[in-house]
Amino acid sequence: MKMAPICPRCGGPLTEPSPWASGWHCALHGEVYPLRSPYSPSGDDRTGTRACVVALSGPNPVGGPGEMLLISEEPGVGLGAHLAGLPGPDPGPGFAAGPPHALVGFGLHEFPLWHVDAPDRAAFAGEVLGNWVWVVLWPDTAGVLLIEALPLRDLRDPGLDLDLPFGAASPRLP
């Protein structure tokens, strides 16, 4: 079953493009890029994908189950902030005011992430090559997974032949 596109900032319904408006429109946030189900990975047919989410689950190092969402998005999309439980499209005022709290590795470089106050979860955000990268974890104690730098890969890169496990859709995703 195909899910209708929803607002990446609030999860609300969208009005599709028309002869009078060239973009998807949310009644609360105005023109936005639509969030689509994982069954249509191509994203917006006019402009391409603007954000993506990977959901992972496994044992929490502190005990019990844990879940992690990795979000990469262009600035202004707001999907990472929405999944972190924040009202705006970014981490908010005071972000990155001090030293970073975690690192992600990409290529031969490490990029800083800062803790973001989020309700009932651990959330970290930073900028990698011009895109926001968010790591959102449940429960909040699962944040200890970021004590060491988290290595990331771009699965679009040529030559990557990975056998990724696939399971049920995460209940954390709309």
Rosetta constraint file for C-alpha pairs under 8 A:
AtomPair CA 2 CA 37 HARMONIC 6.91 0.50
AtomPair CA 2 CA 39 HARMONIC 7.12 0.50
AtomPair CA 3 CA 36 HARMONIC 6.77 0.50
AtomPair CA 3 CA 37 HARMONIC 5.70 0.50
AtomPair CA 4 CA 36 HARMONIC 6.91 0.50
AtomPair CA 4 CA 37 HARMONIC 7.84 0.50
AtomPair CA 5 CA 13 HARMONIC 7.21 0.50
AtomPair CA 5 CA 14 HARMONIC 6.68 0.50
AtomPair CA 5 CA 34 HARMONIC 5.37 0.50
AtomPair CA 5 CA 35 HARMONIC 5.29 0.50
AtomPair CA 5 CA 36 HARMONIC 4.83 0.50
AtomPair CA 5 CA 37 HARMONIC 7.47 0.50
AtomPair CA 6 CA 11 HARMONIC 5.39 0.50
AtomPair CA 6 CA 12 HARMONIC 5.52 0.50
AtomPair CA 6 CA 13 HARMONIC 4.97 0.50
AtomPair CA 6 CA 14 HARMONIC 5.58 0.50
AtomPair CA 6 CA 34 HARMONIC 5.65 0.50
AtomPair CA 6 CA 35 HARMONIC 5.17 0.50
AtomPair CA 6 CA 36 HARMONIC 6.81 0.50
AtomPair CA 7 CA 11 HARMONIC 4.75 0.50
AtomPair CA 7 CA 12 HARMONIC 5.23 0.50
AtomPair CA 7 CA 13 HARMONIC 6.28 0.50
AtomPair CA 7 CA 14 HARMONIC 6.26 0.50
AtomPair CA 7 CA 26 HARMONIC 6.24 0.50
AtomPair CA 7 CA 32 HARMONIC 6.80 0.50
AtomPair CA 7 CA 33 HARMONIC 7.32 0.50
AtomPair CA 7 CA 34 HARMONIC 5.69 0.50
AtomPair CA 7 CA 35 HARMONIC 5.97 0.50
AtomPair CA 8 CA 32 HARMONIC 7.58 0.50
AtomPair CA 8 CA 33 HARMONIC 7.22 0.50
AtomPair CA 8 CA 34 HARMONIC 6.42 0.50
AtomPair CA 8 CA 35 HARMONIC 5.29 0.50
AtomPair CA 8 CA 77 HARMONIC 6.96 0.50
AtomPair CA 8 CA 78 HARMONIC 6.17 0.50
AtomPair CA 8 CA 79 HARMONIC 4.75 0.50
AtomPair CA 8 CA 82 HARMONIC 6.91 0.50
AtomPair CA 9 CA 29 HARMONIC 7.65 0.50
AtomPair CA 9 CA 77 HARMONIC 7.39 0.50
AtomPair CA 9 CA 78 HARMONIC 5.09 0.50
AtomPair CA 9 CA 79 HARMONIC 5.49 0.50
AtomPair CA 9 CA 81 HARMONIC 7.28 0.50
AtomPair CA 9 CA 82 HARMONIC 5.10 0.50
AtomPair CA 9 CA 87 HARMONIC 7.75 0.50
AtomPair CA 9 CA 88 HARMONIC 7.43 0.50
AtomPair CA 9 CA 89 HARMONIC 6.65 0.50
AtomPair CA 10 CA 82 HARMONIC 6.37 0.50
AtomPair CA 11 CA 174 HARMONIC 7.15 0.50
AtomPair CA 12 CA 26 HARMONIC 7.09 0.50
AtomPair CA 13 CA 26 HARMONIC 6.60 0.50
AtomPair CA 14 CA 24 HARMONIC 6.22 0.50
AtomPair CA 14 CA 25 HARMONIC 5.35 0.50
AtomPair CA 14 CA 26 HARMONIC 4.89 0.50
AtomPair CA 14 CA 27 HARMONIC 7.41 0.50
AtomPair CA 14 CA 34 HARMONIC 7.58 0.50
AtomPair CA 15 CA 24 HARMONIC 5.70 0.50
AtomPair CA 15 CA 25 HARMONIC 5.05 0.50
AtomPair CA 15 CA 26 HARMONIC 6.57 0.50
AtomPair CA 16 CA 23 HARMONIC 6.93 0.50
AtomPair CA 16 CA 24 HARMONIC 4.81 0.50
AtomPair CA 16 CA 25 HARMONIC 6.63 0.50
AtomPair CA 17 CA 21 HARMONIC 5.43 0.50
AtomPair CA 17 CA 22 HARMONIC 4.99 0.50
AtomPair CA 17 CA 23 HARMONIC 4.87 0.50
AtomPair CA 17 CA 24 HARMONIC 5.26 0.50
AtomPair CA 17 CA 25 HARMONIC 7.60 0.50
AtomPair CA 18 CA 22 HARMONIC 6.14 0.50
AtomPair CA 18 CA 23 HARMONIC 7.83 0.50
AtomPair CA 23 CA 31 HARMONIC 6.10 0.50
AtomPair CA 23 CA 32 HARMONIC 7.21 0.50
AtomPair CA 23 CA 33 HARMONIC 7.64 0.50
AtomPair CA 24 CA 31 HARMONIC 5.65 0.50
AtomPair CA 24 CA 32 HARMONIC 5.83 0.50
AtomPair CA 24 CA 33 HARMONIC 6.40 0.50
AtomPair CA 24 CA 34 HARMONIC 6.49 0.50
AtomPair CA 25 CA 29 HARMONIC 7.62 0.50
AtomPair CA 25 CA 30 HARMONIC 5.20 0.50
AtomPair CA 25 CA 31 HARMONIC 4.41 0.50
AtomPair CA 25 CA 32 HARMONIC 5.98 0.50
AtomPair CA 26 CA 30 HARMONIC 4.90 0.50
AtomPair CA 26 CA 31 HARMONIC 6.22 0.50
AtomPair CA 26 CA 32 HARMONIC 6.75 0.50
AtomPair CA 32 CA 77 HARMONIC 7.00 0.50
AtomPair CA 33 CA 44 HARMONIC 7.37 0.50
AtomPair CA 33 CA 50 HARMONIC 7.27 0.50
AtomPair CA 33 CA 77 HARMONIC 6.77 0.50
AtomPair CA 34 CA 43 HARMONIC 7.74 0.50
AtomPair CA 34 CA 44 HARMONIC 7.08 0.50
AtomPair CA 35 CA 43 HARMONIC 7.75 0.50
AtomPair CA 36 CA 40 HARMONIC 6.63 0.50
AtomPair CA 36 CA 41 HARMONIC 7.72 0.50
AtomPair CA 36 CA 43 HARMONIC 6.71 0.50
AtomPair CA 37 CA 41 HARMONIC 7.52 0.50
AtomPair CA 41 CA 49 HARMONIC 7.96 0.50
AtomPair CA 42 CA 48 HARMONIC 6.64 0.50
AtomPair CA 42 CA 49 HARMONIC 6.37 0.50
AtomPair CA 43 CA 48 HARMONIC 5.66 0.50
AtomPair CA 43 CA 49 HARMONIC 4.68 0.50
AtomPair CA 43 CA 50 HARMONIC 7.60 0.50
AtomPair CA 44 CA 48 HARMONIC 5.11 0.50
AtomPair CA 44 CA 49 HARMONIC 6.07 0.50
AtomPair CA 50 CA 73 HARMONIC 5.83 0.50
AtomPair CA 50 CA 74 HARMONIC 5.75 0.50
AtomPair CA 50 CA 77 HARMONIC 7.39 0.50
AtomPair CA 51 CA 71 HARMONIC 7.17 0.50
AtomPair CA 51 CA 72 HARMONIC 5.51 0.50
AtomPair CA 51 CA 73 HARMONIC 3.95 0.50
AtomPair CA 51 CA 74 HARMONIC 6.31 0.50
AtomPair CA 51 CA 77 HARMONIC 7.35 0.50
AtomPair CA 51 CA 79 HARMONIC 7.42 0.50
AtomPair CA 52 CA 71 HARMONIC 5.78 0.50
AtomPair CA 52 CA 72 HARMONIC 5.55 0.50
AtomPair CA 52 CA 73 HARMONIC 6.46 0.50
AtomPair CA 53 CA 69 HARMONIC 6.52 0.50
AtomPair CA 53 CA 70 HARMONIC 5.54 0.50
AtomPair CA 53 CA 71 HARMONIC 4.52 0.50
AtomPair CA 53 CA 72 HARMONIC 6.66 0.50
AtomPair CA 54 CA 69 HARMONIC 5.70 0.50
AtomPair CA 54 CA 70 HARMONIC 5.18 0.50
AtomPair CA 54 CA 71 HARMONIC 6.63 0.50
AtomPair CA 55 CA 67 HARMONIC 7.34 0.50
AtomPair CA 55 CA 68 HARMONIC 5.85 0.50
AtomPair CA 55 CA 69 HARMONIC 4.59 0.50
AtomPair CA 55 CA 70 HARMONIC 6.52 0.50
AtomPair CA 55 CA 170 HARMONIC 6.40 0.50
AtomPair CA 56 CA 67 HARMONIC 5.76 0.50
AtomPair CA 56 CA 68 HARMONIC 5.10 0.50
AtomPair CA 56 CA 69 HARMONIC 6.32 0.50
AtomPair CA 57 CA 65 HARMONIC 7.38 0.50
AtomPair CA 57 CA 66 HARMONIC 5.70 0.50
AtomPair CA 57 CA 67 HARMONIC 4.32 0.50
AtomPair CA 57 CA 68 HARMONIC 6.17 0.50
AtomPair CA 58 CA 65 HARMONIC 5.80 0.50
AtomPair CA 58 CA 66 HARMONIC 5.43 0.50
AtomPair CA 58 CA 67 HARMONIC 6.48 0.50
AtomPair CA 59 CA 63 HARMONIC 6.89 0.50
AtomPair CA 59 CA 64 HARMONIC 5.98 0.50
AtomPair CA 59 CA 65 HARMONIC 4.58 0.50
AtomPair CA 59 CA 66 HARMONIC 5.35 0.50
AtomPair CA 60 CA 64 HARMONIC 5.49 0.50
AtomPair CA 60 CA 65 HARMONIC 5.11 0.50
AtomPair CA 60 CA 66 HARMONIC 4.51 0.50
AtomPair CA 60 CA 67 HARMONIC 7.86 0.50
AtomPair CA 60 CA 141 HARMONIC 7.71 0.50
AtomPair CA 60 CA 142 HARMONIC 5.48 0.50
AtomPair CA 61 CA 142 HARMONIC 6.67 0.50
AtomPair CA 61 CA 144 HARMONIC 7.34 0.50
AtomPair CA 61 CA 145 HARMONIC 7.22 0.50
AtomPair CA 62 CA 141 HARMONIC 6.68 0.50
AtomPair CA 62 CA 142 HARMONIC 6.95 0.50
AtomPair CA 66 CA 137 HARMONIC 7.17 0.50
AtomPair CA 66 CA 138 HARMONIC 5.61 0.50
AtomPair CA 66 CA 139 HARMONIC 6.28 0.50
AtomPair CA 66 CA 142 HARMONIC 6.21 0.50
AtomPair CA 67 CA 137 HARMONIC 5.55 0.50
AtomPair CA 67 CA 138 HARMONIC 5.16 0.50
AtomPair CA 67 CA 139 HARMONIC 7.38 0.50
AtomPair CA 67 CA 142 HARMONIC 7.78 0.50
AtomPair CA 68 CA 135 HARMONIC 6.83 0.50
AtomPair CA 68 CA 136 HARMONIC 5.65 0.50
AtomPair CA 68 CA 137 HARMONIC 4.45 0.50
AtomPair CA 68 CA 138 HARMONIC 6.61 0.50
AtomPair CA 69 CA 134 HARMONIC 7.81 0.50
AtomPair CA 69 CA 135 HARMONIC 5.77 0.50
AtomPair CA 69 CA 136 HARMONIC 5.14 0.50
AtomPair CA 69 CA 137 HARMONIC 6.43 0.50
AtomPair CA 70 CA 133 HARMONIC 7.27 0.50
AtomPair CA 70 CA 134 HARMONIC 5.83 0.50
AtomPair CA 70 CA 135 HARMONIC 4.86 0.50
AtomPair CA 70 CA 136 HARMONIC 6.70 0.50
AtomPair CA 71 CA 79 HARMONIC 7.74 0.50
AtomPair CA 71 CA 80 HARMONIC 5.89 0.50
AtomPair CA 71 CA 132 HARMONIC 7.80 0.50
AtomPair CA 71 CA 133 HARMONIC 5.59 0.50
AtomPair CA 71 CA 134 HARMONIC 4.96 0.50
AtomPair CA 71 CA 135 HARMONIC 6.48 0.50
AtomPair CA 72 CA 80 HARMONIC 7.66 0.50
AtomPair CA 72 CA 131 HARMONIC 6.48 0.50
AtomPair CA 72 CA 132 HARMONIC 5.67 0.50
AtomPair CA 72 CA 133 HARMONIC 4.63 0.50
AtomPair CA 72 CA 134 HARMONIC 6.53 0.50
AtomPair CA 73 CA 77 HARMONIC 6.57 0.50
AtomPair CA 73 CA 78 HARMONIC 7.95 0.50
AtomPair CA 73 CA 79 HARMONIC 7.37 0.50
AtomPair CA 73 CA 80 HARMONIC 7.46 0.50
AtomPair CA 73 CA 131 HARMONIC 5.55 0.50
AtomPair CA 73 CA 132 HARMONIC 5.28 0.50
AtomPair CA 73 CA 133 HARMONIC 6.68 0.50
AtomPair CA 74 CA 130 HARMONIC 7.42 0.50
AtomPair CA 74 CA 131 HARMONIC 4.91 0.50
AtomPair CA 74 CA 132 HARMONIC 6.16 0.50
AtomPair CA 75 CA 90 HARMONIC 7.89 0.50
AtomPair CA 75 CA 130 HARMONIC 7.97 0.50
AtomPair CA 75 CA 131 HARMONIC 6.25 0.50
AtomPair CA 75 CA 132 HARMONIC 6.26 0.50
AtomPair CA 76 CA 89 HARMONIC 5.75 0.50
AtomPair CA 76 CA 90 HARMONIC 7.16 0.50
AtomPair CA 77 CA 89 HARMONIC 6.35 0.50
AtomPair CA 78 CA 82 HARMONIC 6.16 0.50
AtomPair CA 78 CA 88 HARMONIC 6.85 0.50
AtomPair CA 78 CA 89 HARMONIC 3.72 0.50
AtomPair CA 78 CA 90 HARMONIC 6.12 0.50
AtomPair CA 79 CA 83 HARMONIC 6.22 0.50
AtomPair CA 79 CA 89 HARMONIC 7.20 0.50
AtomPair CA 80 CA 84 HARMONIC 6.09 0.50
AtomPair CA 80 CA 89 HARMONIC 7.75 0.50
AtomPair CA 80 CA 90 HARMONIC 7.63 0.50
AtomPair CA 80 CA 133 HARMONIC 7.81 0.50
AtomPair CA 80 CA 134 HARMONIC 5.85 0.50
AtomPair CA 81 CA 85 HARMONIC 6.25 0.50
AtomPair CA 81 CA 86 HARMONIC 5.06 0.50
AtomPair CA 81 CA 87 HARMONIC 7.06 0.50
AtomPair CA 81 CA 88 HARMONIC 6.51 0.50
AtomPair CA 81 CA 89 HARMONIC 5.65 0.50
AtomPair CA 81 CA 90 HARMONIC 5.60 0.50
AtomPair CA 81 CA 91 HARMONIC 6.42 0.50
AtomPair CA 82 CA 86 HARMONIC 5.47 0.50
AtomPair CA 82 CA 87 HARMONIC 6.69 0.50
AtomPair CA 82 CA 88 HARMONIC 7.51 0.50
AtomPair CA 82 CA 89 HARMONIC 7.35 0.50
AtomPair CA 83 CA 136 HARMONIC 7.49 0.50
AtomPair CA 83 CA 172 HARMONIC 7.86 0.50
AtomPair CA 83 CA 173 HARMONIC 7.80 0.50
AtomPair CA 84 CA 118 HARMONIC 5.92 0.50
AtomPair CA 84 CA 119 HARMONIC 7.65 0.50
AtomPair CA 84 CA 121 HARMONIC 7.43 0.50
AtomPair CA 84 CA 123 HARMONIC 6.15 0.50
AtomPair CA 84 CA 136 HARMONIC 6.15 0.50
AtomPair CA 85 CA 118 HARMONIC 6.00 0.50
AtomPair CA 85 CA 119 HARMONIC 6.33 0.50
AtomPair CA 86 CA 91 HARMONIC 7.46 0.50
AtomPair CA 86 CA 118 HARMONIC 6.68 0.50
AtomPair CA 88 CA 92 HARMONIC 7.04 0.50
AtomPair CA 91 CA 95 HARMONIC 6.17 0.50
AtomPair CA 91 CA 116 HARMONIC 6.42 0.50
AtomPair CA 91 CA 125 HARMONIC 7.22 0.50
AtomPair CA 95 CA 114 HARMONIC 7.35 0.50
AtomPair CA 95 CA 116 HARMONIC 7.38 0.50
AtomPair CA 96 CA 100 HARMONIC 6.99 0.50
AtomPair CA 96 CA 114 HARMONIC 5.96 0.50
AtomPair CA 99 CA 114 HARMONIC 7.72 0.50
AtomPair CA 100 CA 112 HARMONIC 5.54 0.50
AtomPair CA 100 CA 113 HARMONIC 5.53 0.50
AtomPair CA 100 CA 114 HARMONIC 4.84 0.50
AtomPair CA 100 CA 115 HARMONIC 7.64 0.50
AtomPair CA 101 CA 112 HARMONIC 7.41 0.50
AtomPair CA 101 CA 113 HARMONIC 6.04 0.50
AtomPair CA 101 CA 114 HARMONIC 5.07 0.50
AtomPair CA 101 CA 115 HARMONIC 6.04 0.50
AtomPair CA 102 CA 112 HARMONIC 5.97 0.50
AtomPair CA 102 CA 113 HARMONIC 4.99 0.50
AtomPair CA 102 CA 114 HARMONIC 6.43 0.50
AtomPair CA 102 CA 115 HARMONIC 7.84 0.50
AtomPair CA 102 CA 124 HARMONIC 7.70 0.50
AtomPair CA 102 CA 146 HARMONIC 5.77 0.50
AtomPair CA 102 CA 147 HARMONIC 6.52 0.50
AtomPair CA 102 CA 148 HARMONIC 7.33 0.50
AtomPair CA 102 CA 149 HARMONIC 6.66 0.50
AtomPair CA 103 CA 110 HARMONIC 6.13 0.50
AtomPair CA 103 CA 111 HARMONIC 5.46 0.50
AtomPair CA 103 CA 112 HARMONIC 4.61 0.50
AtomPair CA 103 CA 113 HARMONIC 5.50 0.50
AtomPair CA 103 CA 146 HARMONIC 7.21 0.50
AtomPair CA 103 CA 148 HARMONIC 7.17 0.50
AtomPair CA 103 CA 149 HARMONIC 4.61 0.50
AtomPair CA 103 CA 150 HARMONIC 6.42 0.50
AtomPair CA 104 CA 110 HARMONIC 5.55 0.50
AtomPair CA 104 CA 111 HARMONIC 5.34 0.50
AtomPair CA 104 CA 112 HARMONIC 6.58 0.50
AtomPair CA 104 CA 113 HARMONIC 7.25 0.50
AtomPair CA 104 CA 149 HARMONIC 4.94 0.50
AtomPair CA 104 CA 150 HARMONIC 4.54 0.50
AtomPair CA 104 CA 151 HARMONIC 5.67 0.50
AtomPair CA 104 CA 152 HARMONIC 6.72 0.50
AtomPair CA 105 CA 109 HARMONIC 5.75 0.50
AtomPair CA 105 CA 110 HARMONIC 4.27 0.50
AtomPair CA 105 CA 111 HARMONIC 6.23 0.50
AtomPair CA 105 CA 149 HARMONIC 6.06 0.50
AtomPair CA 105 CA 150 HARMONIC 5.85 0.50
AtomPair CA 105 CA 151 HARMONIC 4.46 0.50
AtomPair CA 105 CA 152 HARMONIC 5.80 0.50
AtomPair CA 106 CA 110 HARMONIC 6.19 0.50
AtomPair CA 106 CA 111 HARMONIC 7.51 0.50
AtomPair CA 106 CA 151 HARMONIC 6.21 0.50
AtomPair CA 106 CA 152 HARMONIC 5.27 0.50
AtomPair CA 106 CA 153 HARMONIC 6.38 0.50
AtomPair CA 107 CA 152 HARMONIC 7.99 0.50
AtomPair CA 107 CA 153 HARMONIC 7.54 0.50
AtomPair CA 110 CA 149 HARMONIC 7.50 0.50
AtomPair CA 111 CA 126 HARMONIC 7.48 0.50
AtomPair CA 111 CA 127 HARMONIC 7.33 0.50
AtomPair CA 111 CA 128 HARMONIC 6.38 0.50
AtomPair CA 112 CA 126 HARMONIC 6.04 0.50
AtomPair CA 112 CA 127 HARMONIC 7.57 0.50
AtomPair CA 113 CA 124 HARMONIC 5.69 0.50
AtomPair CA 113 CA 125 HARMONIC 5.01 0.50
AtomPair CA 113 CA 126 HARMONIC 4.45 0.50
AtomPair CA 113 CA 127 HARMONIC 7.63 0.50
AtomPair CA 114 CA 124 HARMONIC 5.24 0.50
AtomPair CA 114 CA 125 HARMONIC 5.47 0.50
AtomPair CA 114 CA 126 HARMONIC 6.31 0.50
AtomPair CA 115 CA 122 HARMONIC 7.61 0.50
AtomPair CA 115 CA 123 HARMONIC 5.91 0.50
AtomPair CA 115 CA 124 HARMONIC 4.44 0.50
AtomPair CA 115 CA 125 HARMONIC 6.70 0.50
AtomPair CA 116 CA 122 HARMONIC 7.63 0.50
AtomPair CA 116 CA 123 HARMONIC 5.34 0.50
AtomPair CA 116 CA 124 HARMONIC 5.44 0.50
AtomPair CA 116 CA 125 HARMONIC 6.87 0.50
AtomPair CA 117 CA 122 HARMONIC 7.68 0.50
AtomPair CA 117 CA 123 HARMONIC 6.95 0.50
AtomPair CA 118 CA 122 HARMONIC 6.54 0.50
AtomPair CA 118 CA 123 HARMONIC 6.20 0.50
AtomPair CA 120 CA 138 HARMONIC 7.45 0.50
AtomPair CA 120 CA 139 HARMONIC 6.77 0.50
AtomPair CA 120 CA 140 HARMONIC 6.16 0.50
AtomPair CA 121 CA 136 HARMONIC 6.88 0.50
AtomPair CA 121 CA 137 HARMONIC 5.70 0.50
AtomPair CA 121 CA 138 HARMONIC 5.03 0.50
AtomPair CA 121 CA 139 HARMONIC 5.35 0.50
AtomPair CA 121 CA 140 HARMONIC 4.14 0.50
AtomPair CA 121 CA 141 HARMONIC 7.93 0.50
AtomPair CA 122 CA 136 HARMONIC 5.74 0.50
AtomPair CA 122 CA 137 HARMONIC 5.08 0.50
AtomPair CA 122 CA 138 HARMONIC 6.56 0.50
AtomPair CA 122 CA 139 HARMONIC 7.04 0.50
AtomPair CA 122 CA 140 HARMONIC 4.35 0.50
AtomPair CA 122 CA 141 HARMONIC 7.20 0.50
AtomPair CA 122 CA 142 HARMONIC 7.15 0.50
AtomPair CA 122 CA 143 HARMONIC 5.48 0.50
AtomPair CA 123 CA 134 HARMONIC 7.11 0.50
AtomPair CA 123 CA 135 HARMONIC 5.75 0.50
AtomPair CA 123 CA 136 HARMONIC 4.38 0.50
AtomPair CA 123 CA 137 HARMONIC 6.33 0.50
AtomPair CA 123 CA 143 HARMONIC 7.71 0.50
AtomPair CA 124 CA 134 HARMONIC 5.63 0.50
AtomPair CA 124 CA 135 HARMONIC 5.19 0.50
AtomPair CA 124 CA 136 HARMONIC 6.42 0.50
AtomPair CA 125 CA 132 HARMONIC 6.89 0.50
AtomPair CA 125 CA 133 HARMONIC 5.62 0.50
AtomPair CA 125 CA 134 HARMONIC 4.38 0.50
AtomPair CA 125 CA 135 HARMONIC 6.44 0.50
AtomPair CA 126 CA 132 HARMONIC 5.76 0.50
AtomPair CA 126 CA 133 HARMONIC 5.41 0.50
AtomPair CA 126 CA 134 HARMONIC 6.66 0.50
AtomPair CA 127 CA 131 HARMONIC 5.49 0.50
AtomPair CA 127 CA 132 HARMONIC 4.67 0.50
AtomPair CA 127 CA 133 HARMONIC 5.84 0.50
AtomPair CA 128 CA 132 HARMONIC 6.36 0.50
AtomPair CA 128 CA 133 HARMONIC 6.46 0.50
AtomPair CA 137 CA 142 HARMONIC 5.92 0.50
AtomPair CA 137 CA 143 HARMONIC 6.23 0.50
AtomPair CA 138 CA 142 HARMONIC 6.08 0.50
AtomPair CA 138 CA 143 HARMONIC 7.99 0.50
AtomPair CA 139 CA 143 HARMONIC 7.97 0.50
AtomPair CA 143 CA 147 HARMONIC 7.91 0.50
AtomPair CA 146 CA 150 HARMONIC 6.39 0.50
AtomPair CA 155 CA 160 HARMONIC 6.63 0.50
AtomPair CA 156 CA 160 HARMONIC 7.87 0.50
AtomPair CA 169 CA 173 HARMONIC 7.69 0.50
